[in-house]
Amino acid sequence: MHPSVPFQRALPILPYIYRHSSAHLRSKLTMSSSTRRIPRFPEIPNVNSCMLSSDVADRQGAIPIFSTGKERDGTFTPKISRLNEHQLGELLRGRYPSDYRFEVIHLSNAAPETSLIYDALSDHKSERAFSMTTVRNAPTPLHQWVLSGVADLLTSQMPAGTKVLSDSPIQGITSLKEDKLIPDLQLLYKEHGALRSKAVLSVETGFSQQYESLQHAVRRAIDATQNVNVSLMINLKEKPAFRAPFSPTSSGLYQHPITKEYVDTATMLTYLESSSHTEPLPKNPNDLESPLFFLGTRWVGRVEGTLEVWVRDKVTQKAVRKLGPILFYGSKLRVDKDTPYIDARNEDVQLGLNLSDIIISANDDLKKPFVIDWVKLRECINEGRMALAMSRCWTTMNHIAELNGKKK
Protein backbone atom coordinates (compact mmCIF):
# COMPACT_ATOMS: atom_id res chain seq x y z
CA MET A 1 0.00 0.00 0.00
CA HIS A 2 1.71 3.07 -1.19
CA PRO A 3 0.33 6.59 -1.44
CA SER A 4 1.13 8.33 -4.68
CA VAL A 5 -1.52 11.04 -4.72
CA PRO A 6 -0.61 14.57 -5.90
CA PHE A 7 1.49 16.24 -3.24
CA GLN A 8 0.15 19.77 -3.00
CA ARG A 9 2.09 21.88 -0.54
CA ALA A 10 4.27 18.91 0.19
CA LEU A 11 7.74 18.94 1.67
CA PRO A 12 9.45 16.38 -0.60
CA ILE A 13 12.23 15.50 1.82
CA LEU A 14 10.46 13.84 4.72
CA PRO A 15 8.79 10.47 5.17
CA TYR A 16 5.04 10.21 5.24
CA ILE A 17 4.19 10.91 8.88
CA TYR A 18 0.79 10.16 10.36
CA ARG A 19 -0.28 11.30 13.81
CA HIS A 20 -2.90 9.68 15.97
CA SER A 21 -5.22 11.83 18.04
CA SER A 22 -7.04 10.62 21.12
CA ALA A 23 -10.19 12.30 19.83
CA HIS A 24 -10.02 12.09 16.07
CA LEU A 25 -7.53 12.03 13.26
CA ARG A 26 -5.73 15.33 12.93
CA SER A 27 -5.25 16.29 9.32
CA LYS A 28 -3.15 19.34 10.15
CA LEU A 29 -0.03 18.11 8.44
CA THR A 30 -0.26 21.06 6.06
CA MET A 31 3.36 21.94 5.74
CA SER A 32 5.63 23.64 3.28
CA SER A 33 9.17 24.89 3.35
CA SER A 34 7.91 28.43 2.89
CA THR A 35 5.22 28.50 5.56
CA ARG A 36 6.63 26.46 8.41
CA ARG A 37 10.00 26.57 10.05
CA ILE A 38 11.71 23.28 10.89
CA PRO A 39 13.77 24.15 13.93
CA ARG A 40 15.64 20.97 14.74
CA PHE A 41 16.34 19.21 11.45
CA PRO A 42 19.88 20.33 10.55
CA GLU A 43 21.18 19.85 7.02
CA ILE A 44 18.19 17.97 5.62
CA PRO A 45 19.26 16.61 2.23
CA ASN A 46 17.21 17.11 -0.90
CA VAL A 47 16.15 13.53 -1.60
CA ASN A 48 12.95 12.14 -3.07
CA SER A 49 12.82 8.80 -1.31
CA CYS A 50 10.41 10.12 1.33
CA MET A 51 7.64 12.71 1.45
CA LEU A 52 5.33 14.44 3.88
CA SER A 53 2.00 15.87 2.81
CA SER A 54 -1.33 16.86 4.27
CA ASP A 55 -2.93 15.10 1.31
CA VAL A 56 -2.02 11.72 2.74
CA ALA A 57 -2.38 12.54 6.42
CA ASP A 58 -5.71 10.74 6.65
CA ARG A 59 -5.02 7.76 4.40
CA GLN A 60 -6.80 5.24 6.59
CA GLY A 61 -7.04 2.87 3.65
CA ALA A 62 -3.33 2.88 2.96
CA ILE A 63 -1.95 2.78 6.47
CA PRO A 64 -4.26 1.93 9.37
CA ILE A 65 -4.37 4.95 11.68
CA PHE A 66 -5.53 4.32 15.20
CA SER A 67 -7.05 6.47 17.92
CA THR A 68 -4.80 6.27 20.98
CA GLY A 69 -2.72 3.66 19.22
CA LYS A 70 -5.68 1.33 18.63
CA GLU A 71 -8.36 1.07 16.00
CA ARG A 72 -11.82 2.13 17.11
CA ASP A 73 -13.15 -1.40 17.40
CA GLY A 74 -10.10 -2.49 19.37
CA THR A 75 -9.32 -5.39 17.06
CA PHE A 76 -5.79 -4.50 16.05
CA THR A 77 -2.86 -2.65 17.58
CA PRO A 78 0.32 -2.18 15.51
CA LYS A 79 3.66 -3.14 16.98
CA ILE A 80 6.00 -0.38 18.07
CA SER A 81 9.07 -0.35 15.81
CA ARG A 82 12.59 -0.63 17.15
CA LEU A 83 15.11 1.64 15.44
CA ASN A 84 18.84 1.61 15.97
CA GLU A 85 20.86 4.81 16.19
CA HIS A 86 21.68 4.85 12.48
CA GLN A 87 18.05 4.32 11.45
CA LEU A 88 16.80 7.05 13.77
CA GLY A 89 19.45 9.41 12.42
CA GLU A 90 18.35 8.70 8.85
CA LEU A 91 14.72 9.31 9.77
CA LEU A 92 15.46 12.65 11.42
CA ARG A 93 17.37 13.72 8.31
CA GLY A 94 14.35 13.14 6.12
CA ARG A 95 15.32 9.73 4.76
CA TYR A 96 13.40 6.54 5.26
CA PRO A 97 16.03 4.15 6.75
CA SER A 98 17.12 2.03 3.81
CA ASP A 99 18.16 -0.84 6.08
CA TYR A 100 14.82 -1.00 7.92
CA ARG A 101 13.10 -4.22 6.91
CA PHE A 102 9.46 -3.04 6.97
CA GLU A 103 7.77 -0.32 4.94
CA VAL A 104 5.96 1.20 7.92
CA ILE A 105 7.48 2.56 11.14
CA HIS A 106 5.40 2.93 14.31
CA LEU A 107 7.03 5.16 16.92
CA SER A 108 5.98 5.34 20.55
CA ASN A 109 5.30 8.91 21.47
CA ALA A 110 6.72 8.21 24.89
CA ALA A 111 10.19 8.04 23.34
CA PRO A 112 12.11 11.31 23.79
CA GLU A 113 13.44 11.17 20.23
CA THR A 114 9.92 11.51 18.86
CA SER A 115 9.77 15.10 20.11
CA LEU A 116 12.09 16.00 17.24
CA ILE A 117 9.37 15.05 14.80
CA TYR A 118 6.68 16.93 16.71
CA ASP A 119 8.82 20.06 16.83
CA ALA A 120 8.79 20.00 13.05
CA LEU A 121 5.08 19.26 12.69
CA SER A 122 3.31 21.14 15.48
CA ASP A 123 2.39 24.79 15.56
CA HIS A 124 1.55 24.60 19.24
CA LYS A 125 2.94 22.38 21.96
CA SER A 126 -0.58 21.87 23.31
CA GLU A 127 -1.58 19.99 20.15
CA ARG A 128 0.60 16.99 20.94
CA ALA A 129 -2.24 14.79 22.21
CA PHE A 130 -1.07 11.74 20.29
CA SER A 131 -0.11 8.24 21.34
CA MET A 132 1.57 6.99 18.19
CA THR A 133 3.30 8.27 15.08
CA THR A 134 3.36 6.27 11.85
CA VAL A 135 6.04 6.92 9.23
CA ARG A 136 5.48 5.57 5.74
CA ASN A 137 8.04 5.07 3.02
CA ALA A 138 7.41 6.53 -0.43
CA PRO A 139 6.19 4.28 -3.29
CA THR A 140 8.64 1.69 -4.58
CA PRO A 141 8.98 0.63 -8.22
CA LEU A 142 7.93 -2.88 -7.21
CA HIS A 143 4.56 -1.60 -5.98
CA GLN A 144 4.04 0.41 -9.12
CA TRP A 145 4.79 -2.51 -11.44
CA VAL A 146 2.49 -4.89 -9.58
CA LEU A 147 -0.38 -2.41 -9.44
CA SER A 148 0.06 -1.67 -13.13
CA GLY A 149 -0.27 -5.38 -13.87
CA VAL A 150 -3.40 -5.73 -11.73
CA ALA A 151 -4.96 -2.67 -13.37
CA ASP A 152 -4.39 -4.26 -16.78
CA LEU A 153 -6.06 -7.48 -15.60
CA LEU A 154 -9.09 -5.54 -14.41
CA THR A 155 -9.55 -3.33 -17.45
CA SER A 156 -9.14 -6.25 -19.86
CA GLN A 157 -12.02 -8.23 -18.35
CA MET A 158 -14.53 -5.72 -17.05
CA PRO A 159 -17.52 -4.47 -19.08
CA ALA A 160 -18.18 -0.98 -20.36
CA GLY A 161 -18.99 1.52 -17.66
CA THR A 162 -16.07 0.54 -15.44
CA LYS A 163 -12.82 2.31 -14.73
CA VAL A 164 -9.81 1.75 -12.49
CA LEU A 165 -8.78 4.52 -10.12
CA SER A 166 -5.59 4.64 -8.07
CA ASP A 167 -4.88 6.30 -4.74
CA SER A 168 -8.22 8.09 -4.43
CA PRO A 169 -10.77 8.09 -1.60
CA ILE A 170 -13.58 5.58 -1.87
CA GLN A 171 -16.92 7.34 -1.90
CA GLY A 172 -19.80 5.92 0.09
CA ILE A 173 -18.26 5.35 3.53
CA THR A 174 -21.12 4.13 5.70
CA SER A 175 -20.32 6.25 8.77
CA LEU A 176 -19.32 9.89 9.10
CA LYS A 177 -17.07 8.81 11.96
CA GLU A 178 -14.93 6.79 9.59
CA ASP A 179 -11.70 8.25 8.25
CA LYS A 180 -11.03 8.36 4.53
CA LEU A 181 -10.45 5.03 2.84
CA ILE A 182 -7.92 5.19 0.00
CA PRO A 183 -6.91 1.81 -1.45
CA ASP A 184 -4.11 1.31 -3.93
CA LEU A 185 -6.66 0.56 -6.65
CA GLN A 186 -10.42 0.62 -6.85
CA LEU A 187 -12.70 -0.58 -9.60
CA LEU A 188 -15.55 1.83 -10.29
CA TYR A 189 -18.81 0.83 -11.97
CA LYS A 190 -21.53 3.17 -13.16
CA GLU A 191 -24.97 1.64 -13.46
CA HIS A 192 -27.23 2.64 -16.32
CA GLY A 193 -28.95 5.89 -15.44
CA ALA A 194 -26.84 6.49 -12.33
CA LEU A 195 -25.31 9.90 -11.70
CA ARG A 196 -21.94 8.65 -10.49
CA SER A 197 -19.76 5.57 -10.35
CA LYS A 198 -19.42 3.41 -7.25
CA ALA A 199 -16.45 1.40 -6.04
CA VAL A 200 -17.14 -2.35 -6.28
CA LEU A 201 -13.63 -3.79 -5.83
CA SER A 202 -10.47 -2.67 -4.06
CA VAL A 203 -6.83 -3.78 -4.27
CA GLU A 204 -4.16 -3.45 -1.59
CA THR A 205 -0.51 -4.35 -2.12
CA GLY A 206 1.99 -4.62 0.72
CA PHE A 207 5.75 -5.02 0.48
CA SER A 208 7.52 -6.21 3.65
CA GLN A 209 4.56 -4.92 5.61
CA GLN A 210 3.00 -6.35 8.76
CA TYR A 211 0.36 -8.83 7.63
CA GLU A 212 -2.13 -7.66 10.26
CA SER A 213 -1.90 -4.08 9.04
CA LEU A 214 -2.44 -5.06 5.42
CA GLN A 215 -5.31 -7.38 6.25
CA HIS A 216 -7.00 -4.68 8.30
CA ALA A 217 -7.03 -2.30 5.33
CA VAL A 218 -8.41 -5.03 3.05
CA ARG A 219 -11.23 -5.91 5.42
CA ARG A 220 -12.11 -2.30 6.05
CA ALA A 221 -12.60 -1.67 2.33
CA ILE A 222 -15.63 -3.96 2.59
CA ASP A 223 -16.77 -3.38 6.16
CA ALA A 224 -16.83 0.42 5.92
CA THR A 225 -18.61 0.63 2.56
CA GLN A 226 -21.86 -0.53 1.02
CA ASN A 227 -20.79 -1.38 -2.52
CA VAL A 228 -17.29 -2.88 -2.36
CA ASN A 229 -17.99 -6.60 -2.77
CA VAL A 230 -14.46 -7.92 -3.35
CA SER A 231 -11.09 -6.89 -1.97
CA LEU A 232 -7.83 -8.34 -3.31
CA MET A 233 -4.73 -8.43 -1.12
CA ILE A 234 -1.27 -8.91 -2.61
CA ASN A 235 1.40 -9.52 0.01
CA LEU A 236 5.06 -9.34 -1.04
CA LYS A 237 7.90 -10.28 1.32
CA GLU A 238 11.61 -9.92 0.65
CA LYS A 239 13.91 -12.59 2.06
CA PRO A 240 16.40 -11.86 3.46
CA ALA A 241 15.32 -8.38 4.47
CA PHE A 242 17.17 -5.61 2.69
CA ARG A 243 20.11 -4.02 4.44
CA ALA A 244 21.71 -1.00 2.80
CA PRO A 245 25.26 -1.80 1.68
CA PHE A 246 28.21 0.55 1.72
CA SER A 247 27.68 1.90 5.22
CA PRO A 248 30.70 3.91 6.40
CA THR A 249 32.74 2.90 9.42
CA SER A 250 33.10 5.17 12.42
CA SER A 251 36.15 6.68 10.71
CA GLY A 252 34.18 7.40 7.53
CA LEU A 253 35.70 4.67 5.35
CA TYR A 254 33.87 2.26 3.04
CA GLN A 255 34.69 -1.35 2.28
CA HIS A 256 35.24 -1.71 -1.45
CA PRO A 257 32.86 -4.44 -2.75
CA ILE A 258 35.54 -5.96 -5.01
CA THR A 259 38.93 -5.48 -3.32
CA LYS A 260 37.43 -5.58 0.21
CA GLU A 261 39.86 -2.83 1.17
CA TYR A 262 38.68 0.22 3.12
CA VAL A 263 38.65 3.38 1.01
CA ASP A 264 37.60 6.98 1.51
CA THR A 265 34.32 8.48 0.29
CA ALA A 266 35.75 9.93 -2.93
CA THR A 267 37.35 6.64 -3.97
CA MET A 268 34.14 4.73 -3.27
CA LEU A 269 32.08 7.21 -5.24
CA THR A 270 34.46 7.01 -8.20
CA TYR A 271 34.05 3.23 -8.34
CA LEU A 272 30.26 3.41 -8.14
CA GLU A 273 29.99 6.07 -10.83
CA SER A 274 32.34 4.19 -13.17
CA SER A 275 30.15 1.08 -12.97
CA SER A 276 26.74 2.74 -12.89
CA HIS A 277 26.10 2.05 -16.60
CA THR A 278 25.69 -1.66 -15.91
CA GLU A 279 22.42 -3.31 -14.84
CA PRO A 280 21.42 -5.59 -11.96
CA LEU A 281 21.80 -9.28 -12.76
CA PRO A 282 20.23 -12.34 -11.13
CA LYS A 283 22.65 -14.30 -8.98
CA ASN A 284 21.52 -17.37 -10.91
CA PRO A 285 21.19 -16.45 -14.62
CA ASN A 286 18.72 -19.30 -15.05
CA ASP A 287 16.48 -18.10 -12.22
CA LEU A 288 14.97 -14.63 -12.68
CA GLU A 289 13.64 -14.77 -9.12
CA SER A 290 17.09 -15.14 -7.57
CA PRO A 291 18.70 -12.20 -5.70
CA LEU A 292 19.73 -9.26 -7.87
CA PHE A 293 23.36 -8.14 -7.72
CA PHE A 294 24.80 -4.86 -8.90
CA LEU A 295 28.16 -3.19 -8.26
CA GLY A 296 29.39 -6.25 -6.43
CA THR A 297 26.59 -6.45 -3.87
CA ARG A 298 22.99 -7.62 -3.41
CA TRP A 299 20.28 -5.00 -3.84
CA VAL A 300 17.13 -7.14 -3.91
CA GLY A 301 16.63 -10.52 -2.30
CA ARG A 302 14.17 -13.25 -3.12
CA VAL A 303 10.53 -12.22 -2.98
CA GLU A 304 7.56 -14.28 -1.86
CA GLY A 305 4.24 -13.20 -3.38
CA THR A 306 0.78 -14.29 -2.25
CA LEU A 307 -2.73 -13.20 -3.12
CA GLU A 308 -5.87 -13.39 -0.98
CA VAL A 309 -9.48 -12.86 -2.03
CA TRP A 310 -11.84 -11.24 0.47
CA VAL A 311 -15.57 -10.92 -0.23
CA ARG A 312 -18.67 -9.53 1.45
CA ASP A 313 -20.55 -12.21 3.37
CA LYS A 314 -24.15 -12.35 2.18
CA VAL A 315 -25.51 -12.81 5.70
CA THR A 316 -23.33 -10.63 7.94
CA GLN A 317 -22.33 -8.16 5.19
CA LYS A 318 -18.82 -8.26 6.69
CA ALA A 319 -15.55 -9.16 5.00
CA VAL A 320 -14.60 -12.84 4.94
CA ARG A 321 -11.67 -14.50 3.22
CA LYS A 322 -12.91 -16.55 0.28
CA LEU A 323 -9.59 -17.86 -0.98
CA GLY A 324 -5.95 -17.74 -0.11
CA PRO A 325 -3.23 -17.22 0.50
CA ILE A 326 -2.36 -18.21 -3.06
CA LEU A 327 1.39 -18.46 -3.56
CA PHE A 328 2.17 -17.26 -7.09
CA TYR A 329 5.76 -15.98 -6.78
CA GLY A 330 8.71 -17.52 -4.96
CA SER A 331 10.29 -20.47 -6.76
CA LYS A 332 12.34 -21.67 -3.79
CA LEU A 333 9.60 -21.65 -1.17
CA ARG A 334 8.66 -25.13 -0.03
CA VAL A 335 4.95 -25.88 -0.17
CA ASP A 336 3.43 -29.16 1.02
CA LYS A 337 0.33 -30.48 2.73
CA ASP A 338 1.32 -28.84 6.02
CA THR A 339 1.56 -25.29 4.63
CA PRO A 340 -1.48 -23.03 4.26
CA TYR A 341 -0.69 -22.00 0.69
CA ILE A 342 -2.51 -22.75 -2.54
CA ASP A 343 0.28 -23.17 -5.08
CA ALA A 344 -0.20 -21.16 -8.27
CA ARG A 345 3.44 -21.08 -9.34
CA ASN A 346 3.06 -23.90 -11.84
CA GLU A 347 -0.71 -24.38 -11.95
CA ASP A 348 -3.54 -22.22 -13.23
CA VAL A 349 -5.42 -21.61 -9.98
CA GLN A 350 -8.87 -20.10 -10.39
CA LEU A 351 -10.26 -17.59 -7.88
CA GLY A 352 -13.80 -18.94 -8.00
CA LEU A 353 -15.07 -15.43 -8.73
CA ASN A 354 -17.42 -14.38 -11.49
CA LEU A 355 -17.68 -10.83 -12.73
CA SER A 356 -21.19 -10.87 -11.29
CA ASP A 357 -19.69 -11.38 -7.82
CA ILE A 358 -17.86 -8.09 -8.25
CA ILE A 359 -20.57 -6.18 -10.08
CA ILE A 360 -23.88 -7.36 -8.64
CA SER A 361 -26.11 -7.68 -11.67
CA ALA A 362 -28.51 -10.04 -13.40
CA ASN A 363 -26.72 -9.42 -16.68
CA ASP A 364 -25.80 -12.79 -18.18
CA ASP A 365 -22.67 -11.27 -19.72
CA LEU A 366 -21.23 -10.93 -16.22
CA LYS A 367 -21.66 -14.60 -15.36
CA LYS A 368 -18.16 -15.46 -16.54
CA PRO A 369 -15.10 -16.02 -14.37
CA PHE A 370 -12.68 -13.30 -13.33
CA VAL A 371 -9.26 -14.71 -14.17
CA ILE A 372 -5.80 -13.85 -12.88
CA ASP A 373 -2.98 -14.29 -15.37
CA TRP A 374 -0.30 -15.52 -12.97
CA VAL A 375 2.41 -15.47 -15.64
CA LYS A 376 1.89 -11.78 -16.36
CA LEU A 377 1.76 -10.99 -12.65
CA ARG A 378 5.10 -12.74 -12.16
CA GLU A 379 6.55 -10.79 -15.07
CA CYS A 380 5.48 -7.56 -13.38
CA ILE A 381 7.28 -8.58 -10.19
CA ASN A 382 10.42 -9.42 -12.17
CA GLU A 383 10.34 -5.98 -13.78
CA GLY A 384 9.60 -4.35 -10.44
CA ARG A 385 12.50 -6.08 -8.71
CA MET A 386 14.92 -4.83 -11.36
CA ALA A 387 13.60 -1.29 -11.02
CA LEU A 388 13.74 -1.56 -7.22
CA ALA A 389 17.39 -2.62 -7.34
CA MET A 390 18.27 0.41 -9.46
CA SER A 391 16.25 2.73 -7.23
CA ARG A 392 17.96 1.49 -4.07
CA CYS A 393 21.36 1.76 -5.69
CA TRP A 394 20.84 5.32 -6.91
CA THR A 395 19.55 6.38 -3.49
CA THR A 396 22.72 5.03 -1.90
CA MET A 397 24.96 6.63 -4.51
CA ASN A 398 23.29 10.01 -4.03
CA HIS A 399 23.79 9.73 -0.28
CA ILE A 400 27.51 8.98 -0.70
CA ALA A 401 27.80 11.85 -3.19
CA GLU A 402 26.27 14.22 -0.63
CA LEU A 403 28.75 13.08 1.99
CA ASN A 404 31.59 13.54 -0.46
CA GLY A 405 30.41 17.07 -1.24
CA LYS A 406 30.36 18.02 2.44
CA LYS A 407 33.95 16.90 2.89
CA LYS A 408 35.25 19.11 0.08
Helices and strands as residue ranges (DSSP letters): E 16-21, G 54-56, H 85-92, E 104-108, H 114-121, G 125-127, E 130-136, H 141-157, E 162-166, E 185-189, E 198-207, H 211-223, E 230-239, E 254-255, E 262-263, H 265-274, E 281-282, E 292-294, E 297-300, E 302-312, E 319-329, E 342-343, H 355-358, G 364-366, H 374-407
